[in-house]
Amino acid sequence: MRTFRPQTRAMINVLKALGLLLVLLLAYLVYFAQTSQTDYNFILQSETVSAPVEVVFDDMAVPHIYAERESDAMFALGYVHASERLWQMDLLRRAGAGELSALLGPDMVQNDQYLRTLGMREAADRVTILFNQDAPARIQEGMAQYLAGVNRFIAEGRTPLEYQLVGLDPEPFDTHDIYCATGFMAYSFAIHLKTEPILDWMKENLGPDYMADLALGPDGFTRIPDTGSPARARWDSMMTLMPVTSSAELKTTNRGTSEWRDITSLASLAHEMDALRPVPQWLGSNAWVIGGDRTASGKVLFCNDAHMGYAQPSVWYEAHIVTPEVEYYGNHLAGLPFPAIGHTRHHSWGITMFVNDDMDLYRETIEGDRYLHDGAWLDLELQDETIEVAGGDPVNFTIRKTHHGPLIEDDIALWWTYTQYPDNRIHEAFFGFSRAKDMADVERSAALIHAPGINLMYGDDSGNIAWWASAKLPVRPAHVDTKTAIDGTDSTNDPTGWYPFAFNPQSVNPPSGYVYSANNAPDSVKGVYHPGHYYSGNTRGAGIIEAIEAKDDWTLADAQALQLDHHSPVYTRNCAMLVALADASNETFTAEVSEALESLRNWDGSHTGEQTEPTLYYRWMYRTIQGAMEDEFIQAAGAEAAEKFETWHRTIASENSFPRLLQNPASPWWDHAATEETEGIADIAATALTQAHADLRETLGHDPANWRYDRLHTVSHRHAMADVPVLGNWLSVGPFELGAAKDALCKYEFKLKKEVDYSIFSGPSMRIGIDFADVDAAESILPTGQSGNVFSDFYDNQAPLYHAGRFRQMRMNRADIEAHTIARSTITP
């Protein structure tokens, strides 16, 4: 019989113990994963419902909720929404309230102070009271039942993984939370705080000759035509009395007695906070609705892809509601009860960003706790705030406000439509979109929206199509430049009222037979141009127009192919101009650079992953802008020039301005500010090509064949805990190597910057296509999946489809749903 020495026996015992611990750990992990999965087969009893509710989950985990009463369906919606997206819902409400520190700790304190100062939480305080007093009973009941469903899930204690990682429990939701989440949605639309501070600096330091060559207004833009609506005719007598404003964007009368100072730190802060905050923002969108005269089926064809910052989970939660009162298939934002986008069997609605200018910066004259206005010293309003911090002490601070709004810097007040307009009825609007009986109902709901401004797109089975720019638009004095800081001491610079909704840009059943929006500027309305930070529309807007007008037999498959179009006509034209400039220059190129130039000579603006042309074009574009403009920033800003140039270059105005500069060789931007010689556009473009080529050699290697676009153009759908070692990669989805353009109908956006990095940060948050000839065949796709639970099979199952440009069905037919059912749940009284 074999014997072991005591030391060996002890070692064997230790190994056995470790083996047992490993087995127990693996068993626990398996048990934890199984018990943490979303329960798609729940049986629930609740006094909140009046009759049995059935929830059928299809093969994409979309819940189809069948109830006898609408209020019971809303309870079920809240419950299943929370079961899949509770963490996401919590982040969104806390972002709007400036309360992320209470969940995520001290790193979020500055972010919370920033967001709290903007006023979203205070607005939610006021609006919650008004909603409870004045909102229609049916809407109040629907919202209350949704919240009851959310809170029932929380009360059951099946805490999502993220809460266990931070060591906290979720808190119940209320109406105030819904309006806090809405506030953050409004903020996320606003690119003003990232744009206007740098424009203010440039206007002051560079002067009118330089500013005149920038694309700050709609001149040269593809504009959305305003053809009006039947409702507008009723306002014509009033319209003639409205003040007429110019479309010119650069004015010089903002200054008064207030003293100018540099406020570009506001833009830097906005960028810094957006990068820190684990909540995605709205950043674009496409939509078009084609009338039956242009479709093969003879019925309306509807398409929408709302662009947002990529994150995990996906932004939208899909749900199908069926009751005797209403049936709809909706796309729901986290924690919001009524769908912002969706369709019924009879109509569809979708949204893009209006991008109207709903924020103004006022430069105040401050003395202690007083500010100067119309020659009188007025008291600042002081508001004490406390930020609760997980793992730290509370942080106290004071918000100081003038009548314009909160001071977001020592002497800069923010006037914002979202907080200035007395009503916030956006959830009544969302409710109305999904319950509308006809187009007139939808139009009435569209008129309720104050901020954020949206382009509401509409189509129905009766052949109607429509677009409304939905927002409360302020009447501003004609002399005020809304793109830079305004003198706050003079009341003649303040907004004087609000235009009626019939005065908003809109088009109902236009002669063209289609409506569209690509975040480009709407045309003026009776001489009034509404300012905004619009995309030029010369790529996406022009691409939609050219495609739709080229044929009259559109099918759903055709429309989906258009959604996936990766060609950019603007980049094609830009590249051709750059190539011509390089040919006209005095530069002697190396053989390698000459070969690279030849590769771009006939580029058609396509963006597939294996191509090298987009890789070179974007770097050449960046280096050309840098060569044209950075020297003026160096001359004016010295040591701060690099930061200011990058702040400018990150704005949409920079990209909008590039084609204009290429077409204007006489622009002062092409002459280096620090030299006595007069430089030319051709030499700057040629030098930029050589620099771009060197940049790519250093980053991707010497062989241009390896400069594939998709080596740089990648996306990861980052979870809020993406930076946590090991877990972060597991919770995030990706990376994926992709084609598609920075600005095309298939828009995967990235920022041109000093580093050679085309990492994608935003794109379509879904793609929807509906032909009213067969609503049951409507299709959609999400970037990752329906579930926010990492243990669910539906956490990332749509990602391969989405990134391959594929779609899946949005089911409404009961037999079809039953044929694709993966689980069934019930809620009984």
PELINFEN-V770180 format. One record per helix or strand of 2 or more residues. SS is the DSSP state (alpha for helix, beta for strand). FROM is the first residue (numbers start at 1). TO is the last residue. If there is no record, write none. Layout:
# PELINFEN-V770180
ss = [SS	SS]
from = [FROM	FROM]
to = [TO	TO]
This chain:
# PELINFEN-V770180
ss = [alpha	beta	beta	beta	alpha	alpha	alpha	alpha	alpha	alpha	alpha	alpha	alpha	alpha	alpha	alpha	beta	alpha	beta	beta	beta	beta	beta	beta	beta	beta	beta	beta	beta	beta	beta	beta	alpha	alpha	alpha	beta	beta	beta	beta	alpha	beta	alpha	beta	beta	alpha	alpha	alpha	alpha	alpha	alpha	alpha	alpha	alpha	alpha	beta	alpha	beta	beta	beta	alpha	beta	alpha	beta	alpha	beta]
from = [6	43	53	63	70	101	106	120	137	161	175	192	208	230	236	265	286	292	301	307	317	327	341	347	359	366	370	376	381	395	405	412	417	426	439	454	465	474	486	491	497	501	506	514	540	556	569	591	613	652	668	681	704	709	714	727	733	762	766	775	779	799	808	814	821]
to = [36	45	58	66	97	104	118	134	155	166	189	205	211	233	239	276	290	294	305	309	322	332	343	353	363	367	373	379	387	402	409	416	420	435	446	460	470	475	487	493	498	503	508	517	549	563	584	600	649	662	670	700	706	712	717	731	737	764	771	777	782	803	809	819	828]
